[in-house]
């Protein structure tokens, strides 16, 4: 699925495309809709950098066995080795 966000919206919100992606990733992670790995991947950064941003915003990192298994599946699906 593709989502088209008009440039005018980004200008009105005074936010870049990358910043919006990061905010969406953070929101979905906070709501426990996606895992840490999926969120960091969506934001276009590695997990450590994403965790630093979460830490700077005092957002707790909930990362359990289920999230680890999901991240492992995501990595395998992307042929990461």
C-alpha positions, 0 to 999 in steps of 0.5 A, a space after each residue: 500500500 502506498 500513502 500519498 501525502 501532499 507537499 502542502 501538508 508537510 509544509 503546513 505541518 513544518 515537517 519533512 517526509 523523514 520526520 513524519 515517517 519517524 513520528 508514525 513509527 514512534 506512534 505505532 510502537 508506543 501503541 504496541 502495533 509494531 515491534 521495535 525492529 519494524 518501527 526502526 526499519 519503517 523510520 529508516 534507521 537502525 534499532 540503536 538510533 531509534 532506541 536513543 530517540 525513544 529514550 530522549 522522549 522518555 518512551 519505554 522500550 517494551 521488548 519481549 520474546 514475542 517482539 524478538 520472534 517477530 523481528 527475527 521473522 522480519 529480518 529473515 524475510 528481508 534476507 538479512 544475515 
